C-alpha cells in the first residue's frame, strides 16, 4: 500500500478540485527574508511588509506540527527526508510568490509560540489582508493543545476578517493506519466545530484535509481555492442617475443568480479579489462592463489552468454598443435629460405622499413598433439573466407581444428625469373559437425598487388594460415563480374580495360556478386561479377556534388535493383488467392509503402556510 492514502470526505474540496484541474500542481517561488534565530515578535508582528496589498495566506500551528516542512517541500522542492533536519521556526517566514505579473501573493509561516494577546501582535494588519489561513495539526501527537490553539486562532481572525477561508491540515498521516486516519479526522472535525458553536461562531466554516509531505497536493489545492470567486458576490449592478452614483456603494445591487452566465456552481476561476461592474444609465440604459482583480492565475504554475473569460461570458449576452471605458460611460449621463418613457401612460403611482421622501412612478404600455424601443428592450432584457431562472430572450418580431414598463419620475437639475424600475411582457395567445388569452411571460421589478408596492401595481395595470375588452377570455401566467405566485395571490384575493360571489356567507357554501363566472367576467381570472383565491378568502373567513368550521375547511381543500389520487385509483382498476399481476407490478408504483393520507396532510400544511402569508399581506395593506 502507498505510504499515504488520501481520503475524500464531505468537508474537503479535494475530489472536486482534482476532477477539474488534475492532481500534482507544481508551484515555484522566489524566496525572501528567510531568517532563523530567537523569536523576535516586536520586529515581525507590527510591520506591514505587504505595502502593495497582495493576497496573503497564513500558515499557522503548534511547534513541530510540520508547517515549515510543507513550505519547503511544496515551494522549494526539498526532499521529504531532508525536512528531518529543519530547525523550528523562530520568526515569521514570509515567502513571496511572484513568478510572473499574473500570480503575486504571499505565504507567511508563523512560529508556533505566537501569542495573539501580545500587544505587539497587530491582528488588524495580519488578518485583515488575509485570503486564507491554513492551520496545521500533527495527527501523530496529542492534538488537544492544537485544537485549543486552532479555536483561538480562528475566533481572533474571524472577528477581524469574516471572509477568510479557514483550512485545517491534519498532517503527518502517512504514519497512521487507514482506520486511524478516519478516526482522527472525525474527532478533530467534531471537536473543532463543537468548540466554535459553543462560543457563538457557528457561521464559521472550516475545511479539513488529511495531508502528508509525501503527497502535498492539498496545499496547492488550497492555493487554487484563493482563485475561485462566488460570481454573485463578484458582480456589482448599478442604475446610475448621476455621477456620484458610480462611486456610491449604496446604489449597488447584487444578482439573485448567475448560473445562466457562469454555470451551475455560480463561481469564477482564475482571479483573486475579483470585482465585475455592470452599470446602466437609469433612463436610456447605456451600458458599461468592466472588471478589476488583484491577481490572475498563471497557467505555467498550475498545470495549464487558465482563468475564465469573464468579459466574454457577459458581453455575449449584451447587445452591441456597451462600453468598457468608464469615462465614456460617465459622459453619456448628460444625455439622460432627453430620455422620455416609451408608449402610452396607463397609470401613476406615488408613495410617502406629503413627506420629504415622496416618490412618483409612471406605468406605460407599448409594442415593439414604438420608435427606439426595439434597441431599448435589447438592453432591458439583459436584467432577466440575473433574476429570472431559465430566462430566455423573446422573439420581438412577433407582433402579439405587449410590453409594460415602470419608471420613476424623479427631480434633477430643476427638471425631471426617468429611471427604469421594472417591466413585464405579455403574449396574446389565441383561445378557441374566437377569443384571446393573454399570458404573462416575464415579470421583473429591479431590486432598488422592490418592496414599494410596484409589483402589485404593475400586475393590476396589466389586468386593467384587458378588462374592458370583450374579446379577452382570461389572463394566464407562464411558469410562475414562487415569488410571482405570492404576488398574484395577493392581488387576485384583494380584487375578488369586492365581488358579491366571494362574500363571507357564500364562501362558507363552497366553491361555485357563480364564483368562476364572476371572476372570469369581471377580472379575467381563470377557473384554476379562482379556486385558489376562494380557498384563501375562505380561510380568512373561517373561525379557526371553531373546530368543526376549521375541519370543514380542511376537508374542502383536501378533496381538491385528492383528485389526482382518485384518478390514480381509477387508472389502476383499468390496468388490473388489462394486465397480469407481474405486468402490473412492473408498470405501476402505487402508494398505500396511509401514504396518500400522509402526503395529503403535508400538501395541505404547505398550502395553509402559503395562504397565511397572503392574508398577512392583505391585512397589512388595509
C-alpha positions in Angstrom: 0.0 0.0 0.0 1.2 3.5 -0.7 2.7 5.4 2.2 -0.2 7.9 2.2 -3.8 7.2 1.3 -5.8 10.3 0.7 -9.4 10.1 1.9 -12.2 12.2 0.3 -14.8 13.5 2.8 -17.7 15.9 3.0 -15.6 18.6 4.4 -12.9 18.8 1.7 -12.7 20.2 -1.8 -10.2 17.7 -2.9 -12.1 15.4 -5.2 -13.9 18.3 -6.9 -10.7 20.1 -7.5 -8.8 17.0 -8.7 -11.5 16.2 -11.2 -11.4 19.8 -12.5 -7.7 20.5 -12.6 -5.9 17.2 -12.2 -3.5 16.3 -9.4 0.0 17.3 -8.7 0.4 21.1 -9.2 4.0 22.3 -9.2 4.5 25.8 -7.9 7.8 27.6 -7.9 8.7 30.8 -6.0 11.4 33.3 -5.2 12.2 33.4 -1.5 12.8 36.5 0.5 14.0 37.0 4.0 14.2 33.5 5.5 15.7 34.0 8.9 16.3 31.7 11.8 17.3 32.6 15.4 15.5 33.7 18.5 11.9 34.7 18.1 11.6 38.4 17.9 7.9 39.3 17.9 8.4 43.0 18.2 10.3 43.2 14.9 7.9 41.0 13.0 4.3 41.5 14.2 3.8 45.2 13.8 5.4 45.8 10.5 3.4 45.8 7.3 5.7 44.1 4.8 2.9 43.9 2.2 2.6 47.5 1.1 1.1 46.5 -2.3 -1.8 44.7 -0.7 -1.0 41.3 -2.3 -3.3 38.4 -1.3 -1.9 36.6 1.7 -2.0 33.1 3.0 -1.2 32.5 6.7 0.4 29.2 7.8 -0.1 28.5 11.5 0.0 25.7 14.1 2.0 24.5 17.1 5.7 24.0 17.1 6.9 20.9 15.2 3.5 20.4 13.6 5.1 20.3 10.2 4.4 23.8 8.9 7.9 24.6 7.6 8.2 21.1 6.1 5.1 21.8 4.0 6.5 25.1 3.0 9.9 23.7 1.9 8.5 20.6 0.1 5.8 22.4 -1.8 7.6 25.6 -2.8 11.3 24.7 -2.7 11.2 21.1 -3.9 13.0 19.9 -0.8 13.0 16.2 -0.4 10.7 15.0 2.4 13.6 13.2 4.0 15.6 16.4 4.2 12.9 18.1 6.3 14.0 15.9 9.2 16.9 18.4 9.7 14.9 21.6 9.7 15.1 23.8 12.7 11.9 25.0 14.4 10.6 28.3 13.1 11.5 31.1 15.4 10.4 34.0 13.3 7.7 34.8 10.8 8.9 33.4 7.4 7.5 35.4 4.5 7.5 33.7 1.1 6.5 35.9 -1.8 5.2 34.0 -4.8 5.8 36.3 -7.7 7.0 34.3 -10.6 5.0 36.4 -13.0 2.9 39.5 -13.3 -0.2 37.3 -13.0 0.5 35.4 -9.8 1.6 37.5 -6.9 0.7 36.6 -3.3 2.4 35.9 0.0 2.7 33.0 2.3 3.5 33.8 5.9 4.8 30.9 8.1 4.2 31.7 11.8 6.2 30.3 14.7 4.1 28.1 17.0 4.7 30.2 20.0 2.9 33.3 18.7 0.8 35.0 21.4 -2.2 36.7 19.9 -2.7 38.7 23.0 0.8 40.2 22.9 0.5 44.0 22.4 2.9 43.7 19.5 0.6 41.4 17.5 -1.4 43.6 15.1 -4.5 41.5 14.4 -5.9 44.0 12.0 -2.8 44.1 9.9 -2.2 40.3 10.0 -5.7 39.0 9.4 -7.2 42.0 7.6 -5.4 41.4 4.4 -5.6 37.6 4.6 -7.3 35.4 1.9 -6.8 32.0 3.6 -5.5 30.7 6.9 -4.0 27.2 6.9 -3.8 25.6 10.4 -1.6 22.5 10.7 -2.3 19.8 13.3 0.1 16.9 13.9 -2.1 13.8 13.7 0.5 11.7 15.4 0.6 13.8 18.5 -1.9 14.6 21.3 -3.8 17.3 19.5 -5.8 18.7 22.4 -3.4 21.8 22.7 -3.5 22.2 18.9 -7.3 22.3 19.0 -7.2 25.0 21.7 -4.8 27.0 19.5 -6.9 26.4 16.4 -10.0 27.8 18.2 -8.2 30.9 19.5 -6.7 31.5 16.0 -9.9 31.1 14.1 -12.0 33.2 16.5 -9.5 36.1 16.6 -9.1 36.0 12.8 -12.8 35.8 12.1 -13.6 38.9 14.2 -11.2 40.9 12.1 -12.0 39.4 8.7 -15.0 37.1 8.4 -14.1 36.5 4.7 -11.0 34.4 5.5 -11.1 30.9 4.2 -10.1 28.5 7.0 -8.3 25.3 6.1 -7.2 22.7 8.6 -4.4 20.3 7.6 -4.5 17.1 9.7 -0.8 16.4 8.9 1.7 13.5 9.1 -1.0 10.9 8.4 1.5 8.8 6.4 2.4 7.0 9.6 -1.2 6.2 10.5 -3.4 3.2 9.5 -6.5 4.0 7.4 -8.8 3.5 10.3 -6.7 5.8 12.5 -6.8 8.5 9.8 -10.5 8.3 9.5 -11.0 8.5 13.3 -8.5 11.4 13.7 -10.3 13.4 11.0 -13.7 12.7 12.5 -12.6 13.5 16.0 -10.8 16.7 15.1 -13.6 17.9 12.9 -16.2 17.3 15.6 -14.2 18.9 18.4 -13.2 21.9 16.4 -16.7 22.7 15.2 -18.3 22.0 18.6 -16.0 24.5 20.3 -16.8 27.2 17.8 -20.5 26.6 18.1 -20.3 26.8 21.9 -18.6 30.2 21.6 -21.2 31.5 19.1 -19.1 31.1 15.9 -21.4 28.6 14.2 -21.2 30.6 10.9 -17.5 29.9 10.6 -16.7 27.2 8.0 -13.7 25.0 8.5 -12.4 22.7 5.7 -10.4 19.7 6.8 -7.7 17.7 4.8 -5.6 14.7 5.5 -2.1 15.7 4.5 1.5 14.4 4.2 4.7 15.8 2.8 4.7 12.7 0.7 1.5 13.9 -1.0 1.4 17.7 -0.9 -1.4 18.3 -3.5 -3.8 19.5 -0.8 -1.6 22.5 -0.1 -1.6 23.5 -3.7 -5.3 23.0 -4.0 -5.7 25.4 -1.1 -3.8 28.0 -3.1 -6.0 27.4 -6.1 -9.1 27.9 -3.9 -8.0 31.6 -3.5 -8.5 31.9 -7.2 -12.2 30.8 -7.1 -14.8 33.6 -6.6 -18.5 33.5 -6.0 -19.9 35.1 -9.1 -22.9 36.5 -7.3 -20.6 38.3 -4.9 -18.2 39.5 -7.6 -20.8 41.2 -9.7 -21.9 44.8 -8.9 -25.0 46.1 -10.8 -26.0 49.8 -10.8 -28.6 52.0 -12.3 -26.7 55.3 -12.5 -28.8 58.5 -12.2 -25.9 60.9 -11.5 -22.1 60.9 -11.4 -22.0 60.3 -7.6 -23.8 57.0 -8.0 -20.8 55.5 -9.7 -18.7 55.6 -6.5 -21.6 55.2 -4.1 -21.8 51.7 -2.7 -25.4 52.3 -1.6 -26.5 52.3 -5.3 -25.0 48.9 -5.9 -27.3 45.9 -6.0 -26.4 42.2 -6.5 -27.8 39.5 -8.7 -30.0 36.7 -7.3 -28.4 34.2 -9.6 -25.6 33.9 -12.1 -25.7 30.3 -13.2 -27.0 31.3 -16.6 -23.7 33.0 -17.3 -21.1 31.3 -15.1 -22.5 27.7 -14.7 -24.4 25.8 -12.0 -21.7 26.4 -9.3 -22.0 30.2 -9.8 -18.3 30.6 -9.5 -15.5 32.1 -11.5 -12.0 30.6 -11.6 -8.7 32.4 -12.1 -8.8 35.7 -10.2 -8.1 37.0 -6.7 -10.2 39.9 -5.3 -12.3 39.9 -8.5 -14.9 42.7 -9.0 -17.2 42.9 -12.0 -19.0 46.1 -12.8 -22.2 46.1 -14.9 -23.6 49.6 -14.9 -26.6 51.1 -16.7 -27.7 54.7 -17.0 -31.0 54.8 -15.3 -33.1 56.0 -18.2 -31.5 55.2 -21.5 -29.8 52.0 -20.2 -26.5 52.9 -21.8 -24.2 50.1 -20.5 -20.8 49.8 -19.1 -18.9 46.5 -18.4 -15.6 46.3 -16.6 -13.6 44.2 -14.1 -10.7 44.5 -11.7 -8.7 42.0 -9.8 -5.5 41.7 -7.7 -4.0 38.7 -9.4 -4.7 36.2 -12.2 -3.8 32.6 -12.2 -0.7 31.7 -14.2 -1.2 28.6 -16.4 2.6 27.9 -16.2 2.4 27.4 -12.5 -0.9 25.4 -12.3 -0.6 22.8 -15.0 -2.2 24.9 -17.7 -5.2 26.0 -15.7 -6.4 29.3 -17.3 -8.7 32.0 -15.9 -12.3 32.1 -17.0 -13.2 34.6 -19.7 -15.4 36.8 -17.6 -15.8 39.7 -20.1 -16.5 37.3 -22.9 -19.2 35.4 -20.9 -21.1 38.5 -20.1 -20.6 40.5 -23.3 -22.0 37.6 -25.3 -25.4 38.4 -23.7 -25.1 42.2 -24.1 -26.3 44.0 -27.3 -23.7 45.9 -29.3 -22.8 49.3 -28.1 -21.8 48.6 -24.5 -18.8 50.4 -23.2 -15.7 49.2 -21.4 -14.3 52.6 -20.7 -15.8 54.1 -17.6 -15.1 57.7 -18.6 -17.0 57.2 -21.9 -19.9 55.7 -19.9 -20.0 58.7 -17.5 -20.0 61.1 -20.4 -23.4 59.6 -21.6 -25.1 60.8 -18.3 -25.5 64.2 -19.9 -28.0 62.6 -22.4 -30.3 61.3 -19.7 -32.2 64.5 -19.5 -33.6 64.0 -23.0 -34.9 60.5 -22.3 -38.7 60.0 -22.2 -40.6 56.7 -21.5 -41.9 54.7 -24.4 -45.5 54.1 -25.2 -48.8 55.2 -23.6 -49.1 56.3 -20.0 -51.6 53.9 -18.3 -51.3 54.8 -14.6 -49.4 56.9 -12.0 -48.4 55.7 -8.5 -47.0 57.5 -5.5 -45.6 56.6 -2.1 -45.0 58.6 1.0 -47.3 61.4 -0.1 -46.8 64.7 1.6 -43.4 63.7 3.1 -39.9 64.6 2.3 -39.4 61.0 0.9 -42.4 61.3 -1.5 -41.7 59.4 -4.8 -43.6 59.2 -8.1 -43.9 56.4 -10.6 -45.5 56.0 -14.0 -46.6 52.9 -15.8 -46.6 52.6 -19.6 -47.5 50.1 -22.3 -46.1 49.8 -25.7 -45.4 47.5 -28.6 -42.1 46.7 -30.4 -43.1 49.1 -33.2 -42.6 52.1 -30.8 -39.7 54.2 -32.2 -36.4 53.3 -30.5 -38.0 50.6 -28.2 -36.5 47.6 -30.0 -32.9 48.5 -29.1 -34.0 49.7 -25.7 -35.7 46.3 -25.0 -32.5 44.5 -26.0 -30.7 46.3 -23.2 -33.6 46.0 -20.7 -34.0 42.2 -21.1 -30.4 41.5 -20.0 -31.6 42.0 -16.4 -33.5 38.8 -16.7 -30.3 36.8 -16.7 -29.6 37.7 -13.1 -33.2 37.5 -11.6 -35.3 35.1 -13.6 -34.4 31.4 -13.6 -34.4 29.7 -17.1 -34.7 33.2 -18.7 -34.8 33.4 -22.4 -34.9 36.4 -24.8 -38.2 36.6 -26.7 -38.8 36.9 -30.4 -39.9 40.5 -30.6 -40.7 40.3 -34.3 -43.9 38.6 -33.3 -46.4 41.4 -33.2 -48.5 39.7 -30.5 -46.2 40.7 -27.7 -47.2 43.6 -25.4 -44.8 45.4 -23.1 -45.5 47.1 -19.8 -42.8 49.4 -18.1 -42.5 51.1 -14.8 -40.4 54.3 -14.5 -39.7 56.6 -11.5 -40.1 60.2 -12.3 -37.5 62.0 -10.1 -36.4 65.6 -9.8 -32.9 66.5 -11.2 -31.3 69.9 -12.1 -34.5 71.8 -11.8 -36.4 69.4 -14.0 -37.4 65.7 -14.1 -35.7 62.6 -15.3 -36.8 58.9 -15.5 -35.3 55.7 -14.1 -36.5 52.3 -15.2 -37.9 50.3 -12.3 -39.2 47.1 -13.9 -41.2 45.6 -16.7 -43.4 42.8 -17.9 -44.1 41.1 -21.2 -47.5 39.6 -22.2 -48.2 37.4 -25.2 -51.7 37.4 -26.8 -52.5 33.7 -27.4 -55.5 32.5 -29.4 -58.3 30.9 -27.4 -60.7 28.7 -29.3 -63.0 29.5 -31.0 -62.6 33.3 -31.3 -61.1 34.7 -28.1 -57.7 35.9 -27.0 -56.0 34.7 -23.9 -53.1 37.0 -22.7 -50.3 35.2 -20.9 -47.9 37.0 -18.7 -44.4 35.7 -19.7 -41.8 37.9 -17.9 -42.3 40.0 -14.9 -39.5 41.8 -13.1 -39.2 44.6 -10.5 -35.5 45.6 -10.1 -34.0 45.3 -6.6 -33.7 49.0 -5.8 -37.5 49.4 -6.3 -38.7 46.2 -4.6 -41.0 46.3 -1.5 -42.5 49.6 -2.7 -45.8 48.1 -4.0 -44.7 48.4 -7.6 -45.2 44.7 -8.4 -48.8 44.7 -7.3 -49.4 48.0 -9.2 -47.8 46.6 -12.4 -50.0 43.5 -12.2 -53.1 45.5 -11.7 -52.2 47.7 -14.6 -51.9 44.7 -16.8 -55.3 43.4 -15.6 -57.0 46.7 -16.2 -55.6 47.1 -19.7 -57.7 44.0 -20.7 -60.8 44.2 -18.5 -62.9 46.2 -20.9 -62.0 44.0 -24.0 -64.9 41.5 -24.5 -62.6 39.5 -26.8 -60.3 38.6 -23.8 -61.3 35.2 -22.3 -58.9 35.3 -19.2 -55.4 36.0 -18.3 -52.8 33.3 -17.5 -49.2 33.1 -16.4 -46.3 31.2 -17.9 -44.4 29.1 -15.4 -44.8 31.4 -12.4 -42.0 31.6 -9.8 -42.9 31.2 -6.1 -42.5 35.0 -5.7 -44.8 35.8 -8.5 -47.4 33.2 -7.3 -47.5 35.1 -3.9 -47.9 38.4 -5.6 -50.6 37.1 -7.9 -52.5 35.5 -4.9 -52.4 38.8 -3.1 -53.6 40.9 -6.0 -56.3 38.5 -7.0 -57.6 38.0 -3.5 -57.7 41.7 -3.0 -59.7 42.2 -6.1 -62.1 39.2 -5.6 -63.0 40.3 -2.1 -65.0 43.1 -3.8 -67.1 40.6 -5.8 -70.6 39.6 -4.4 -70.0 35.9 -5.1 -66.9 36.0 -2.8 -68.8 37.4 0.2 -68.2 35.7 3.6 -71.6 34.0 3.5 -71.1 32.5 0.1 -67.6 31.4 0.8 -68.9 29.0 3.5 -71.2 27.5 1.0 -68.3 26.2 -1.1 -66.7 26.9 -4.5 -69.4 27.6 -7.0 -69.9 28.2 -10.7 -71.0 31.8 -9.9 -67.5 32.5 -8.5 -65.9 31.1 -11.6 -68.2 33.2 -13.9 -67.9 36.4 -12.0 -64.1 36.2 -11.6 -63.7 35.5 -15.3 -66.1 38.1 -16.5 -65.1 41.0 -14.2 -61.4 40.3 -13.5 -60.4 37.9 -16.3 -59.3 35.4 -13.7 -59.3 31.7 -14.9 -61.0 28.9 -13.1 -57.9 27.4 -11.5 -56.8 30.7 -10.0 -60.4 31.5 -9.0 -60.4 28.3 -6.9 -57.2 29.2 -5.3 -58.5 32.6 -4.4 -61.6 31.1 -3.0 -59.6 28.9 -0.7 -57.5 31.9 0.5 -60.6 34.0 1.2 -62.5 31.1 2.8 -59.5 30.5 5.1 -59.7 34.2 6.1 -63.5 33.8 6.8 -63.0 30.6 8.8 -63.1 30.8 12.6 -60.1 28.6 13.4 -61.2 28.3 17.1 -64.4 26.6 15.9 -63.1 23.0 15.4 -66.0 21.9 13.1 -65.7 25.0 10.9 -61.9 24.6 10.6 -62.3 20.9 9.9 -64.9 21.6 7.2 -62.4 24.0 5.5 -59.5 21.5 5.7 -61.7 18.7 4.1 -62.8 21.1 1.3 -59.1 21.8 0.4 -58.1 18.2 0.8 -60.9 17.0 -1.5 -59.3 19.1 -4.3 -55.8 17.8 -3.4 -57.1 14.2 -3.5 -58.3 14.4 -7.1 -55.0 13.1 -8.6 -55.1 10.1 -6.2 -58.7 9.3 -7.3 -57.6 9.4 -10.9 -54.6 7.1 -10.0 -57.0 4.7 -8.4 -59.3 4.7 -11.4 -56.4 4.1 -13.8 -55.2 1.2 -11.5 -58.6 -0.5 -11.8 -58.5 -0.3 -15.5 -55.0 -1.7 -15.7 -55.9 -4.6 -13.4 -58.3 -5.8 -16.0 -55.8 -5.5 -18.9 -52.5 -6.8 -17.2 -51.5 -9.8 -15.3 -50.0 -9.4 -11.8 -46.4 -9.4 -12.9 -47.1 -6.8 -15.7 -49.0 -4.7 -13.2 -46.2 -4.6 -10.7 -43.6 -3.6 -13.3 -45.9 -0.9 -14.7 -47.1 0.9 -11.6 -45.7 2.1 -8.4 -48.9 2.6 -6.3 -49.0 4.2 -2.9 -50.8 2.8 0.1 -53.8 4.5 1.7 -51.6 5.6 4.6 -49.0 7.1 2.3 -51.7 9.0 0.5 -53.1 10.4 3.7 -49.7 11.4 4.9 -48.9 13.1 1.5 -52.3 14.9 1.6 -51.6 16.3 5.0 -48.1 17.5 4.0 -49.6 19.2 0.9 -52.3 20.8 3.0 -49.9 22.2 5.6 -47.7 23.7 2.8 -50.8 25.4 1.2 -52.1 26.7 4.5 -48.7 28.3 5.2 -48.8 30.0 1.8 -52.3 31.2 2.4 -51.4 32.6 5.8 -48.6 34.8 4.2 -51.1 36.1 1.7 -53.6 37.0 4.4 -50.9 38.7 6.4 -50.1 40.9 3.4 -53.8 41.6 2.8 -54.2 42.7 6.4 -51.1 45.0 6.2 -52.4 46.6 3.0 -55.7 47.8 4.6 
